[in-house]
């Protein structure tokens, strides 16, 4: 009997422990339910300001129309302007420091430009833009250099015989680093041409960088002091070589098509039975003139395709103003750029000409300069040129049908081009 009584006590004790454990688990479960319920209530009433205030939680009232990542200019999660606005707002309201708005604008936009893939993107502040607006319509700069541009940097593409630049040993391929000591930014071709338009006899100090190739970031620098003069170099030169009409076009200016047409007519009157169009070292120019020049040789069809933000491809076609249907060879090299590349691609894709020389520069893009409401301007790439068959030009260039490098001391490219033009007549 004593043993049985002890067993009953142990059973009762175990039952009490079980009830206690179950009660604790129930309390814990109810606590979890309460926390979840409070979270849910908070989620649904967080935007109900009157209800929160009536419950005594006025400190939790927030403006749901303006979340922490939102500013008046956009969402800071996907807008650079909104992020800058947030920082500017904090500084205006809480910082004891101040900043120069003009300098801050230049620094921010310059840094922004460096992060894009557009090598020609530039911000011009008010003073630089004012200088840029000065008359830069002349074909050549005042120091006897024809400039082109590679990745937003101006370089010498031709140095005129007898010019101040030639005397100072400036060579084709030399990049402009500074003008009159200003090296705070990369000098574009337009800026250089504008800066060098000076009075006769005025001097200018130019610092150059002599690179091995156009995409070489290195090279030795040297500085020249050059006297500006009114250099009048002919844009089109022509001659008859054994019944081959040779025409050299240095730049595609506003009257280039008319000059080429006159040269074709004059050479035909002298007995030309085929032609060589030399656009080596031609930095380009006006697209409309490039189309008009191609139209002198192509009767009909597409001459260039243009890719913009709005349209994948718009086209420019031949004007129908053909000047000759005689065989044509086009000379190109690594300095043939922009609208000159469009001309070469148009004649090649339409099977109107044989290209001789080296692959062109690959500058098949169009830059636009747009004024900004707060002063200054933004220069950016707005379109890309493609060949009539849809081949990319930008970053690729136009490959010749007959590749030949230029030999030192002799123009073997020109010789081969003339011989090729002659062979077409003999066939």
DRENLO-875047 format. One record per residue (C-alpha): residue number from 1; residue in three letters; x, z, y. Coordinates in steps of 0.5 Angstrom, whole numbers, plus 500, padded with zeros to 3 digits. Layout:
BEGIN
<NUM,"ALA",<X,Z,Y>>
...
// end
This chain:
BEGIN
<1,"UNK",<500,500,500>>
<2,"UNK",<506,502,505>>
<3,"UNK",<509,495,503>>
<4,"UNK",<502,491,505>>
<5,"UNK",<501,495,511>>
<6,"UNK",<508,493,514>>
<7,"UNK",<507,485,512>>
<8,"UNK",<500,486,516>>
<9,"UNK",<505,488,522>>
<10,"UNK",<510,482,522>>
<11,"UNK",<504,477,522>>
<12,"UNK",<501,480,528>>
<13,"UNK",<507,480,531>>
<14,"UNK",<509,473,530>>
<15,"UNK",<502,471,532>>
<16,"UNK",<503,474,539>>
<17,"UNK",<510,471,540>>
<18,"UNK",<506,464,538>>
<19,"UNK",<501,465,543>>
<20,"UNK",<506,467,549>>
<21,"UNK",<510,461,547>>
<22,"UNK",<504,456,548>>
<23,"UNK",<502,460,554>>
<24,"UNK",<509,458,557>>
<25,"UNK",<508,451,555>>
<26,"UNK",<501,450,558>>
<27,"UNK",<504,453,565>>
<28,"UNK",<509,448,565>>
<29,"UNK",<505,442,563>>
<30,"UNK",<500,444,569>>
<31,"UNK",<506,445,573>>
<32,"UNK",<508,438,572>>
<33,"UNK",<501,435,573>>
<34,"UNK",<501,439,579>>
<35,"UNK",<507,436,582>>
<36,"UNK",<505,429,580>>
<37,"UNK",<498,430,583>>
<38,"UNK",<502,432,589>>
<39,"UNK",<506,426,589>>
<40,"UNK",<500,421,588>>
<41,"UNK",<496,425,594>>
<42,"UNK",<502,424,598>>
<43,"UNK",<503,417,597>>
<44,"UNK",<495,415,598>>
<45,"UNK",<495,419,604>>
<46,"UNK",<502,418,607>>
<47,"UNK",<499,413,612>>
<48,"UNK",<492,417,614>>
<49,"UNK",<495,420,620>>
<50,"UNK",<488,424,621>>
<51,"UNK",<488,427,614>>
<52,"UNK",<495,429,614>>
<53,"UNK",<494,433,621>>
<54,"UNK",<488,436,619>>
<55,"UNK",<492,439,613>>
<56,"UNK",<497,441,617>>
<57,"UNK",<503,436,616>>
<58,"UNK",<504,433,622>>
<59,"UNK",<511,432,621>>
<60,"UNK",<510,428,616>>
<61,"UNK",<506,423,620>>
<62,"UNK",<510,416,620>>
<63,"UNK",<508,409,624>>
<64,"UNK",<507,405,617>>
<65,"UNK",<507,399,622>>
<66,"UNK",<514,400,623>>
<67,"UNK",<518,402,617>>
<68,"UNK",<525,404,617>>
<69,"UNK",<528,397,616>>
<70,"UNK",<524,394,621>>
<71,"UNK",<526,392,628>>
<72,"UNK",<522,387,633>>
<73,"UNK",<527,382,631>>
<74,"UNK",<525,382,624>>
<75,"UNK",<527,386,617>>
<76,"UNK",<534,389,617>>
<77,"UNK",<534,387,610>>
<78,"UNK",<534,380,611>>
<79,"UNK",<536,379,618>>
<80,"UNK",<542,379,622>>
<81,"UNK",<539,379,629>>
<82,"UNK",<535,385,626>>
<83,"UNK",<541,389,624>>
<84,"UNK",<545,388,630>>
<85,"UNK",<538,390,634>>
<86,"UNK",<538,397,630>>
<87,"UNK",<545,398,632>>
<88,"UNK",<544,397,639>>
<89,"UNK",<538,401,639>>
<90,"UNK",<542,407,636>>
<91,"UNK",<548,406,641>>
<92,"UNK",<543,405,647>>
<93,"UNK",<539,412,645>>
<94,"UNK",<544,416,643>>
<95,"UNK",<551,414,644>>
<96,"UNK",<555,416,650>>
<97,"UNK",<560,410,650>>
<98,"UNK",<558,403,653>>
<99,"UNK",<560,396,652>>
<100,"UNK",<561,389,655>>
<101,"UNK",<555,385,653>>
<102,"UNK",<559,378,654>>
<103,"UNK",<565,380,650>>
<104,"UNK",<560,383,645>>
<105,"UNK",<556,377,644>>
<106,"UNK",<562,373,644>>
<107,"UNK",<566,377,639>>
<108,"UNK",<559,378,634>>
<109,"UNK",<558,370,635>>
<110,"UNK",<565,368,633>>
<111,"UNK",<565,373,627>>
<112,"UNK",<558,370,625>>
<113,"UNK",<561,363,625>>
<114,"UNK",<567,365,621>>
<115,"UNK",<563,367,615>>
<116,"UNK",<559,360,615>>
<117,"UNK",<561,354,611>>
<118,"UNK",<561,350,617>>
<119,"UNK",<568,349,620>>
<120,"UNK",<565,346,626>>
<121,"UNK",<560,351,628>>
<122,"UNK",<563,354,635>>
<123,"UNK",<560,359,640>>
<124,"UNK",<562,357,647>>
<125,"UNK",<561,362,653>>
<126,"UNK",<559,360,660>>
<127,"UNK",<565,358,662>>
<128,"UNK",<568,354,656>>
<129,"UNK",<561,351,656>>
<130,"UNK",<562,349,664>>
<131,"UNK",<569,346,662>>
<132,"UNK",<566,342,656>>
<133,"UNK",<561,339,661>>
<134,"UNK",<566,336,665>>
<135,"UNK",<567,328,665>>
<136,"UNK",<570,327,658>>
<137,"UNK",<567,320,657>>
<138,"UNK",<574,317,658>>
<139,"UNK",<577,314,651>>
<140,"UNK",<584,317,652>>
<141,"UNK",<587,323,655>>
<142,"UNK",<591,324,660>>
<143,"UNK",<598,325,656>>
<144,"UNK",<598,319,652>>
<145,"UNK",<595,321,646>>
<146,"UNK",<588,319,642>>
<147,"UNK",<585,325,639>>
<148,"UNK",<581,326,632>>
<149,"UNK",<579,333,629>>
<150,"UNK",<579,336,622>>
<151,"UNK",<575,342,621>>
<152,"UNK",<574,344,628>>
<153,"UNK",<581,343,630>>
<154,"UNK",<584,337,635>>
<155,"UNK",<590,333,633>>
<156,"UNK",<594,327,635>>
<157,"UNK",<591,321,631>>
<158,"UNK",<595,316,636>>
<159,"UNK",<601,317,641>>
<160,"UNK",<602,311,646>>
<161,"UNK",<608,307,647>>
<162,"UNK",<612,310,653>>
<163,"UNK",<607,316,654>>
<164,"UNK",<609,323,656>>
<165,"UNK",<607,325,649>>
<166,"UNK",<612,320,646>>
<167,"UNK",<618,322,650>>
<168,"UNK",<616,329,648>>
<169,"UNK",<616,327,641>>
<170,"UNK",<609,329,640>>
<171,"UNK",<607,325,633>>
<172,"UNK",<601,323,629>>
<173,"UNK",<598,329,626>>
<174,"UNK",<600,335,631>>
<175,"UNK",<595,340,632>>
<176,"UNK",<593,343,639>>
<177,"UNK",<594,350,639>>
<178,"UNK",<594,352,646>>
<179,"UNK",<593,349,653>>
<180,"UNK",<596,352,659>>
<181,"UNK",<597,358,654>>
<182,"UNK",<590,359,652>>
<183,"UNK",<590,360,645>>
<184,"UNK",<584,365,644>>
<185,"UNK",<580,360,640>>
<186,"UNK",<581,353,636>>
<187,"UNK",<581,347,640>>
<188,"UNK",<576,342,638>>
<189,"UNK",<577,335,640>>
<190,"UNK",<572,335,646>>
<191,"UNK",<575,341,649>>
<192,"UNK",<582,338,649>>
<193,"UNK",<580,331,652>>
<194,"UNK",<576,335,657>>
<195,"UNK",<581,340,659>>
<196,"UNK",<586,334,659>>
<197,"UNK",<583,330,664>>
<198,"UNK",<587,332,671>>
<199,"UNK",<589,329,677>>
<200,"UNK",<595,323,677>>
<201,"UNK",<601,327,676>>
<202,"UNK",<599,334,675>>
<203,"UNK",<602,337,669>>
<204,"UNK",<599,341,663>>
<205,"UNK",<603,345,658>>
<206,"UNK",<601,344,651>>
<207,"UNK",<603,348,645>>
<208,"UNK",<603,344,638>>
<209,"UNK",<603,345,631>>
<210,"UNK",<607,340,626>>
<211,"UNK",<603,341,619>>
<212,"UNK",<605,337,613>>
<213,"UNK",<598,335,612>>
<214,"UNK",<592,336,615>>
<215,"UNK",<589,341,611>>
<216,"UNK",<596,345,612>>
<217,"UNK",<595,352,615>>
<218,"UNK",<602,352,617>>
<219,"UNK",<608,349,620>>
<220,"UNK",<612,350,626>>
<221,"UNK",<610,351,633>>
<222,"UNK",<613,347,639>>
<223,"UNK",<611,347,647>>
<224,"UNK",<611,341,651>>
<225,"UNK",<610,340,659>>
<226,"UNK",<607,333,660>>
<227,"UNK",<605,330,666>>
<228,"UNK",<598,327,666>>
<229,"UNK",<598,319,668>>
<230,"UNK",<592,314,667>>
<231,"UNK",<594,311,661>>
<232,"UNK",<590,304,660>>
<233,"UNK",<591,302,653>>
<234,"UNK",<586,297,650>>
<235,"UNK",<581,299,645>>
<236,"UNK",<581,292,641>>
<237,"UNK",<587,288,639>>
<238,"UNK",<587,281,636>>
<239,"UNK",<592,276,633>>
<240,"UNK",<591,270,629>>
<241,"UNK",<596,271,623>>
<242,"UNK",<596,264,618>>
<243,"UNK",<589,263,619>>
<244,"UNK",<587,270,618>>
<245,"UNK",<584,273,624>>
<246,"UNK",<587,280,625>>
<247,"UNK",<583,285,629>>
<248,"UNK",<585,293,630>>
<249,"UNK",<579,297,633>>
<250,"UNK",<582,304,636>>
<251,"UNK",<576,308,637>>
<252,"UNK",<568,306,636>>
<253,"UNK",<567,307,644>>
<254,"UNK",<560,305,647>>
<255,"UNK",<562,298,648>>
<256,"UNK",<566,297,641>>
<257,"UNK",<561,292,638>>
<258,"UNK",<561,287,644>>
<259,"UNK",<569,288,644>>
<260,"UNK",<569,286,636>>
<261,"UNK",<564,281,637>>
<262,"UNK",<568,277,642>>
<263,"UNK",<575,278,638>>
<264,"UNK",<571,275,632>>
<265,"UNK",<569,269,636>>
<266,"UNK",<575,268,640>>
<267,"UNK",<579,268,633>>
<268,"UNK",<574,263,630>>
<269,"UNK",<575,258,636>>
<270,"UNK",<583,259,634>>
<271,"UNK",<582,257,627>>
<272,"UNK",<581,263,623>>
<273,"UNK",<578,262,616>>
<274,"UNK",<578,270,614>>
<275,"UNK",<579,277,618>>
<276,"UNK",<582,283,617>>
<277,"UNK",<579,289,621>>
<278,"UNK",<584,295,622>>
<279,"UNK",<580,302,623>>
<280,"UNK",<586,306,621>>
<281,"UNK",<587,312,625>>
<282,"UNK",<580,311,628>>
<283,"UNK",<577,318,630>>
<284,"UNK",<570,315,630>>
<285,"UNK",<565,315,636>>
<286,"UNK",<558,312,637>>
<287,"UNK",<554,312,630>>
<288,"UNK",<550,306,634>>
<289,"UNK",<556,302,635>>
<290,"UNK",<558,303,628>>
<291,"UNK",<552,300,626>>
<292,"UNK",<552,294,631>>
<293,"UNK",<559,293,628>>
<294,"UNK",<557,293,621>>
<295,"UNK",<551,288,623>>
<296,"UNK",<556,283,625>>
<297,"UNK",<558,282,618>>
<298,"UNK",<552,284,614>>
<299,"UNK",<546,280,615>>
<300,"UNK",<541,285,612>>
<301,"UNK",<540,292,608>>
<302,"UNK",<542,299,609>>
<303,"UNK",<548,301,613>>
<304,"UNK",<548,308,613>>
<305,"UNK",<544,314,610>>
<306,"UNK",<543,320,614>>
<307,"UNK",<541,327,611>>
<308,"UNK",<538,332,616>>
<309,"UNK",<534,339,615>>
<310,"UNK",<528,335,616>>
<311,"UNK",<529,329,612>>
<312,"UNK",<533,328,606>>
<313,"UNK",<535,321,607>>
<314,"UNK",<534,317,613>>
<315,"UNK",<537,310,614>>
<316,"UNK",<540,305,619>>
<317,"UNK",<539,298,617>>
<318,"UNK",<543,292,619>>
<319,"UNK",<541,289,626>>
<320,"UNK",<541,281,624>>
<321,"UNK",<546,280,629>>
<322,"UNK",<551,277,625>>
<323,"UNK",<557,274,628>>
<324,"UNK",<561,271,622>>
<325,"UNK",<560,270,614>>
<326,"UNK",<567,269,613>>
<327,"UNK",<571,273,608>>
<328,"UNK",<573,280,611>>
<329,"UNK",<578,286,609>>
<330,"UNK",<578,293,612>>
<331,"UNK",<584,297,613>>
<332,"UNK",<583,304,612>>
<333,"UNK",<587,311,612>>
<334,"UNK",<587,318,612>>
<335,"UNK",<586,318,619>>
<336,"UNK",<580,314,619>>
<337,"UNK",<574,319,621>>
<338,"UNK",<567,320,622>>
<339,"UNK",<563,313,625>>
<340,"UNK",<569,309,623>>
<341,"UNK",<568,312,615>>
<342,"UNK",<561,310,616>>
<343,"UNK",<563,303,618>>
<344,"UNK",<568,302,612>>
<345,"UNK",<563,305,607>>
<346,"UNK",<557,300,610>>
<347,"UNK",<562,294,609>>
<348,"UNK",<564,296,602>>
<349,"UNK",<557,298,599>>
<350,"UNK",<554,292,601>>
<351,"UNK",<560,288,598>>
<352,"UNK",<561,285,604>>
<353,"UNK",<569,287,605>>
<354,"UNK",<575,289,601>>
<355,"UNK",<578,296,603>>
<356,"UNK",<585,296,603>>
<357,"UNK",<590,302,604>>
<358,"UNK",<588,310,603>>
<359,"UNK",<582,314,602>>
<360,"UNK",<579,316,609>>
<361,"UNK",<579,323,612>>
<362,"UNK",<572,325,610>>
<363,"UNK",<569,327,616>>
<364,"UNK",<562,325,615>>
<365,"UNK",<558,330,619>>
<366,"UNK",<554,330,626>>
<367,"UNK",<555,336,631>>
<368,"UNK",<550,338,636>>
<369,"UNK",<551,342,642>>
<370,"UNK",<545,346,644>>
<371,"UNK",<545,350,650>>
<372,"UNK",<543,358,649>>
<373,"UNK",<538,361,653>>
<374,"UNK",<543,367,655>>
<375,"UNK",<548,362,657>>
<376,"UNK",<553,358,654>>
<377,"UNK",<552,353,648>>
<378,"UNK",<552,353,640>>
<379,"UNK",<556,347,637>>
<380,"UNK",<553,346,629>>
<381,"UNK",<553,341,624>>
<382,"UNK",<546,338,624>>
<383,"UNK",<547,332,619>>
<384,"UNK",<551,329,614>>
<385,"UNK",<553,321,613>>
<386,"UNK",<552,318,606>>
<387,"UNK",<554,311,604>>
<388,"UNK",<548,306,603>>
<389,"UNK",<549,307,596>>
<390,"UNK",<548,315,597>>
<391,"UNK",<555,317,596>>
<392,"UNK",<557,323,600>>
<393,"UNK",<563,322,605>>
<394,"UNK",<564,329,608>>
<395,"UNK",<569,332,604>>
<396,"UNK",<570,326,600>>
<397,"UNK",<572,320,604>>
<398,"UNK",<571,313,603>>
<399,"UNK",<576,310,597>>
<400,"UNK",<579,304,598>>
<401,"UNK",<579,298,593>>
<402,"UNK",<586,297,593>>
<403,"UNK",<590,303,594>>
<404,"UNK",<597,303,598>>
<405,"UNK",<601,308,602>>
<406,"UNK",<604,306,608>>
<407,"UNK",<612,305,607>>
<408,"UNK",<617,308,612>>
<409,"UNK",<619,302,617>>
<410,"UNK",<614,297,615>>
<411,"UNK",<607,296,615>>
<412,"UNK",<606,294,608>>
<413,"UNK",<599,296,609>>
<414,"UNK",<597,290,614>>
<415,"UNK",<601,285,610>>
<416,"UNK",<597,286,604>>
<417,"UNK",<591,286,608>>
<418,"UNK",<593,279,611>>
<419,"UNK",<595,277,604>>
<420,"UNK",<588,279,601>>
<421,"UNK",<584,276,606>>
<422,"UNK",<588,269,605>>
<423,"UNK",<587,269,598>>
<424,"UNK",<579,269,599>>
<425,"UNK",<580,263,602>>
<426,"UNK",<584,260,597>>
<427,"UNK",<579,261,591>>
// end
